[in-house]
Amino acid sequence: MEHWEPDGAHTFCSNGTRAAASLLPSIQRGRIQGAVSGECVSLCVDENRVGLRLPEGDRYCLQVQLLPMELPHAYGWTGTPHLVIEVQDVDRVDFPSFAPPLRWHPLLPEGANVSILQILTPGRARIRTWERGVEGETLCCGQGCAVAGAWLATRSKTMDWHFQPAGDDPVQVSVEGVQDGKWAGLWLSGPVRRIGTFEPDPSLLRGT
């Protein structure tokens, strides 16, 4: 699979991958391997739910308190850059003012998706995300949730987290472990629903 952002940037997208995997023929169910925009991933596909194991290795890691700000935060690379910040109440943040300066922060040369996180109880949290390329808030950023789950696992003994994003469908993140900022067995999963179909204009298929 290959993914592009609305601004034309080539990128890795976890929720896009999960959505696309749900459309595979029924013979492609269970555990399968994939190459997504140059990243190697594992998928677990059933009829209404898809799980994705995030890429891992030396360059996939967390950095904590990277920026000069008081709010607890972590930066993670999953194939795309993510900045996750803990706040007291995600609803009280003026996101259009808060997120863009961080999305373009000079200490983040590739920019970053910016997620704000509110812990509700151990294992449960709310999250909102301002995505680069879109340059606005989206209903759910899967990789932002995954980075948040890995970060929260380093701060507690809770290795499974349920996140409620701005959209209706919650997502689950589980991680086997995080050592020296590097995660292992970081899974993102959740429901996938087909909401419609469309026929691309033939000119798109010709690349003209």
BADO-217946 format. One record per residue (C-alpha): residue number from 1; z, y, x. Coordinates in steps of 0.2 Angstrom, whole numbers, plus 5000, padded with zeros to 4 digits. Last residue first. Layout:
! BADO-217946
<rec nr="NUM" zz="Z" yy="Y" xx="X"/>
...
//
This chain:
! BADO-217946
<rec nr="208" zz="4920" yy="5062" xx="4983"/>
<rec nr="207" zz="4931" yy="5047" xx="4988"/>
<rec nr="206" zz="4920" yy="5036" xx="4978"/>
<rec nr="205" zz="4935" yy="5030" xx="4968"/>
<rec nr="204" zz="4940" yy="5048" xx="4965"/>
<rec nr="203" zz="4923" yy="5052" xx="4959"/>
<rec nr="202" zz="4924" yy="5038" xx="4946"/>
<rec nr="201" zz="4938" yy="5047" xx="4937"/>
<rec nr="200" zz="4953" yy="5036" xx="4936"/>
<rec nr="199" zz="4957" yy="5026" xx="4921"/>
<rec nr="198" zz="4974" yy="5028" xx="4914"/>
<rec nr="197" zz="4989" yy="5017" xx="4908"/>
<rec nr="196" zz="5006" yy="5021" xx="4901"/>
<rec nr="195" zz="5025" yy="5019" xx="4902"/>
<rec nr="194" zz="5026" yy="5003" xx="4912"/>
<rec nr="193" zz="5045" yy="5001" xx="4915"/>
<rec nr="192" zz="5053" yy="4997" xx="4932"/>
<rec nr="191" zz="5072" yy="4993" xx="4932"/>
<rec nr="190" zz="5082" yy="4995" xx="4948"/>
<rec nr="189" zz="5084" yy="4990" xx="4966"/>
<rec nr="188" zz="5086" yy="4998" xx="4983"/>
<rec nr="187" zz="5092" yy="4986" xx="4997"/>
<rec nr="186" zz="5099" yy="4990" xx="5015"/>
<rec nr="185" zz="5101" yy="4973" xx="5024"/>
<rec nr="184" zz="5105" yy="4981" xx="5040"/>
<rec nr="183" zz="5109" yy="4999" xx="5044"/>
<rec nr="182" zz="5110" yy="5008" xx="5060"/>
<rec nr="181" zz="5122" yy="5023" xx="5062"/>
<rec nr="180" zz="5132" yy="5014" xx="5076"/>
<rec nr="179" zz="5134" yy="4999" xx="5065"/>
<rec nr="178" zz="5130" yy="4999" xx="5046"/>
<rec nr="177" zz="5132" yy="4983" xx="5036"/>
<rec nr="176" zz="5125" yy="4971" xx="5023"/>
<rec nr="175" zz="5119" yy="4986" xx="5012"/>
<rec nr="174" zz="5118" yy="4987" xx="4993"/>
<rec nr="173" zz="5110" yy="5001" xx="4983"/>
<rec nr="172" zz="5108" yy="5001" xx="4964"/>
<rec nr="171" zz="5097" yy="5012" xx="4953"/>
<rec nr="170" zz="5101" yy="5020" xx="4936"/>
<rec nr="169" zz="5087" yy="5024" xx="4924"/>
<rec nr="168" zz="5088" yy="5040" xx="4913"/>
<rec nr="167" zz="5082" yy="5052" xx="4926"/>
<rec nr="166" zz="5092" yy="5065" xx="4935"/>
<rec nr="165" zz="5099" yy="5051" xx="4946"/>
<rec nr="164" zz="5114" yy="5039" xx="4942"/>
<rec nr="163" zz="5118" yy="5029" xx="4957"/>
<rec nr="162" zz="5127" yy="5012" xx="4957"/>
<rec nr="161" zz="5134" yy="5008" xx="4974"/>
<rec nr="160" zz="5137" yy="4991" xx="4983"/>
<rec nr="159" zz="5145" yy="4990" xx="5001"/>
<rec nr="158" zz="5162" yy="4997" xx="4996"/>
<rec nr="157" zz="5173" yy="4996" xx="5011"/>
<rec nr="156" zz="5173" yy="5015" xx="5013"/>
<rec nr="155" zz="5165" yy="5029" xx="5023"/>
<rec nr="154" zz="5152" yy="5018" xx="5032"/>
<rec nr="153" zz="5147" yy="5012" xx="5015"/>
<rec nr="152" zz="5145" yy="5029" xx="5008"/>
<rec nr="151" zz="5132" yy="5033" xx="5021"/>
<rec nr="150" zz="5122" yy="5017" xx="5017"/>
<rec nr="149" zz="5123" yy="5021" xx="4999"/>
<rec nr="148" zz="5117" yy="5039" xx="5002"/>
<rec nr="147" zz="5103" yy="5034" xx="5013"/>
<rec nr="146" zz="5097" yy="5022" xx="4999"/>
<rec nr="145" zz="5099" yy="5035" xx="4985"/>
<rec nr="144" zz="5088" yy="5047" xx="4995"/>
<rec nr="143" zz="5076" yy="5032" xx="4998"/>
<rec nr="142" zz="5075" yy="5030" xx="4979"/>
<rec nr="141" zz="5072" yy="5048" xx="4975"/>
<rec nr="140" zz="5074" yy="5050" xx="4956"/>
<rec nr="139" zz="5070" yy="5062" xx="4942"/>
<rec nr="138" zz="5062" yy="5075" xx="4954"/>
<rec nr="137" zz="5068" yy="5092" xx="4959"/>
<rec nr="136" zz="5055" yy="5103" xx="4967"/>
<rec nr="135" zz="5044" yy="5106" xx="4982"/>
<rec nr="134" zz="5034" yy="5091" xx="4977"/>
<rec nr="133" zz="5029" yy="5088" xx="4995"/>
<rec nr="132" zz="5047" yy="5089" xx="5000"/>
<rec nr="131" zz="5059" yy="5082" xx="4987"/>
<rec nr="130" zz="5074" yy="5090" xx="4979"/>
<rec nr="129" zz="5085" yy="5076" xx="4974"/>
<rec nr="128" zz="5100" yy="5074" xx="4962"/>
<rec nr="127" zz="5114" yy="5061" xx="4963"/>
<rec nr="126" zz="5128" yy="5054" xx="4953"/>
<rec nr="125" zz="5140" yy="5041" xx="4960"/>
<rec nr="124" zz="5148" yy="5024" xx="4957"/>
<rec nr="123" zz="5154" yy="5011" xx="4969"/>
<rec nr="122" zz="5172" yy="5019" xx="4971"/>
<rec nr="121" zz="5173" yy="5031" xx="4957"/>
<rec nr="120" zz="5163" yy="5047" xx="4952"/>
<rec nr="119" zz="5156" yy="5052" xx="4969"/>
<rec nr="118" zz="5145" yy="5068" xx="4967"/>
<rec nr="117" zz="5129" yy="5068" xx="4979"/>
<rec nr="116" zz="5116" yy="5081" xx="4982"/>
<rec nr="115" zz="5100" yy="5076" xx="4989"/>
<rec nr="114" zz="5088" yy="5086" xx="5000"/>
<rec nr="113" zz="5071" yy="5078" xx="5006"/>
<rec nr="112" zz="5069" yy="5083" xx="5023"/>
<rec nr="111" zz="5059" yy="5094" xx="5035"/>
<rec nr="110" zz="5050" yy="5087" xx="5050"/>
<rec nr="109" zz="5058" yy="5098" xx="5063"/>
<rec nr="108" zz="5075" yy="5096" xx="5055"/>
<rec nr="107" zz="5086" yy="5108" xx="5065"/>
<rec nr="106" zz="5076" yy="5123" xx="5059"/>
<rec nr="105" zz="5081" yy="5119" xx="5041"/>
<rec nr="104" zz="5066" yy="5118" xx="5029"/>
<rec nr="103" zz="5073" yy="5107" xx="5016"/>
<rec nr="102" zz="5090" yy="5115" xx="5020"/>
<rec nr="101" zz="5083" yy="5133" xx="5015"/>
<rec nr="100" zz="5074" yy="5125" xx="5000"/>
<rec nr="99" zz="5089" yy="5116" xx="4993"/>
<rec nr="98" zz="5102" yy="5128" xx="4987"/>
<rec nr="97" zz="5092" yy="5141" xx="4978"/>
<rec nr="96" zz="5082" yy="5130" xx="4967"/>
<rec nr="95" zz="5097" yy="5118" xx="4966"/>
<rec nr="94" zz="5110" yy="5131" xx="4959"/>
<rec nr="93" zz="5124" yy="5118" xx="4961"/>
<rec nr="92" zz="5136" yy="5116" xx="4946"/>
<rec nr="91" zz="5128" yy="5101" xx="4939"/>
<rec nr="90" zz="5130" yy="5091" xx="4955"/>
<rec nr="89" zz="5149" yy="5093" xx="4954"/>
<rec nr="88" zz="5161" yy="5092" xx="4969"/>
<rec nr="87" zz="5147" yy="5091" xx="4982"/>
<rec nr="86" zz="5142" yy="5078" xx="4995"/>
<rec nr="85" zz="5126" yy="5081" xx="5005"/>
<rec nr="84" zz="5112" yy="5069" xx="5008"/>
<rec nr="83" zz="5097" yy="5075" xx="5020"/>
<rec nr="82" zz="5083" yy="5063" xx="5020"/>
<rec nr="81" zz="5068" yy="5061" xx="5032"/>
<rec nr="80" zz="5053" yy="5049" xx="5028"/>
<rec nr="79" zz="5051" yy="5031" xx="5035"/>
<rec nr="78" zz="5069" yy="5028" xx="5032"/>
<rec nr="77" zz="5076" yy="5042" xx="5043"/>
<rec nr="76" zz="5094" yy="5047" xx="5038"/>
<rec nr="75" zz="5104" yy="5064" xx="5039"/>
<rec nr="74" zz="5122" yy="5064" xx="5033"/>
<rec nr="73" zz="5133" yy="5077" xx="5024"/>
<rec nr="72" zz="5150" yy="5083" xx="5021"/>
<rec nr="71" zz="5150" yy="5101" xx="5016"/>
<rec nr="70" zz="5156" yy="5113" xx="5030"/>
<rec nr="69" zz="5139" yy="5117" xx="5037"/>
<rec nr="68" zz="5132" yy="5118" xx="5055"/>
<rec nr="67" zz="5120" yy="5103" xx="5053"/>
<rec nr="66" zz="5121" yy="5086" xx="5060"/>
<rec nr="65" zz="5137" yy="5081" xx="5051"/>
<rec nr="64" zz="5133" yy="5063" xx="5051"/>
<rec nr="63" zz="5117" yy="5055" xx="5058"/>
<rec nr="62" zz="5111" yy="5039" xx="5050"/>
<rec nr="61" zz="5098" yy="5027" xx="5056"/>
<rec nr="60" zz="5080" yy="5020" xx="5056"/>
<rec nr="59" zz="5073" yy="5023" xx="5073"/>
<rec nr="58" zz="5082" yy="5008" xx="5081"/>
<rec nr="57" zz="5078" yy="4995" xx="5068"/>
<rec nr="56" zz="5077" yy="4994" xx="5049"/>
<rec nr="55" zz="5064" yy="4996" xx="5035"/>
<rec nr="54" zz="5072" yy="4997" xx="5017"/>
<rec nr="53" zz="5073" yy="4981" xx="5007"/>
<rec nr="52" zz="5065" yy="4984" xx="4990"/>
<rec nr="51" zz="5071" yy="4977" xx="4973"/>
<rec nr="50" zz="5060" yy="4977" xx="4958"/>
<rec nr="49" zz="5065" yy="4974" xx="4940"/>
<rec nr="48" zz="5056" yy="4971" xx="4923"/>
<rec nr="47" zz="5047" yy="4955" xx="4926"/>
<rec nr="46" zz="5053" yy="4950" xx="4943"/>
<rec nr="45" zz="5050" yy="4956" xx="4961"/>
<rec nr="44" zz="5060" yy="4955" xx="4977"/>
<rec nr="43" zz="5052" yy="4965" xx="4990"/>
<rec nr="42" zz="5053" yy="4965" xx="5009"/>
<rec nr="41" zz="5046" yy="4980" xx="5019"/>
<rec nr="40" zz="5036" yy="4984" xx="5035"/>
<rec nr="39" zz="5032" yy="5002" xx="5036"/>
<rec nr="38" zz="5014" yy="5008" xx="5040"/>
<rec nr="37" zz="5011" yy="5017" xx="5024"/>
<rec nr="36" zz="5018" yy="5002" xx="5015"/>
<rec nr="35" zz="5016" yy="4984" xx="5023"/>
<rec nr="34" zz="5023" yy="4971" xx="5011"/>
<rec nr="33" zz="5032" yy="4955" xx="5011"/>
<rec nr="32" zz="5036" yy="4945" xx="4995"/>
<rec nr="31" zz="5052" yy="4938" xx="4988"/>
<rec nr="30" zz="5051" yy="4933" xx="4969"/>
<rec nr="29" zz="5035" yy="4936" xx="4960"/>
<rec nr="28" zz="5017" yy="4937" xx="4965"/>
<rec nr="27" zz="5009" yy="4924" xx="4954"/>
<rec nr="26" zz="5012" yy="4936" xx="4939"/>
<rec nr="25" zz="4999" yy="4948" xx="4946"/>
<rec nr="24" zz="5006" yy="4964" xx="4954"/>
<rec nr="23" zz="5010" yy="4978" xx="4943"/>
<rec nr="22" zz="5028" yy="4978" xx="4947"/>
<rec nr="21" zz="5024" yy="4980" xx="4965"/>
<rec nr="20" zz="5016" yy="4997" xx="4962"/>
<rec nr="19" zz="5032" yy="5003" xx="4953"/>
<rec nr="18" zz="5043" yy="4997" xx="4968"/>
<rec nr="17" zz="5032" yy="5005" xx="4981"/>
<rec nr="16" zz="5031" yy="5021" xx="4972"/>
<rec nr="15" zz="5050" yy="5020" xx="4971"/>
<rec nr="14" zz="5051" yy="5017" xx="4990"/>
<rec nr="13" zz="5039" yy="5031" xx="4995"/>
<rec nr="12" zz="5032" yy="5031" xx="5013"/>
<rec nr="11" zz="5021" yy="5046" xx="5017"/>
<rec nr="10" zz="5004" yy="5054" xx="5019"/>
<rec nr="9" zz="5004" yy="5072" xx="5014"/>
<rec nr="8" zz="4992" yy="5078" xx="5001"/>
<rec nr="7" zz="5003" yy="5091" xx="4993"/>
<rec nr="6" zz="5006" yy="5079" xx="4978"/>
<rec nr="5" zz="5013" yy="5066" xx="4991"/>
<rec nr="4" zz="5002" yy="5052" xx="4997"/>
<rec nr="3" zz="5006" yy="5033" xx="4997"/>
<rec nr="2" zz="4997" yy="5018" xx="5005"/>
<rec nr="1" zz="5000" yy="5000" xx="5000"/>
//
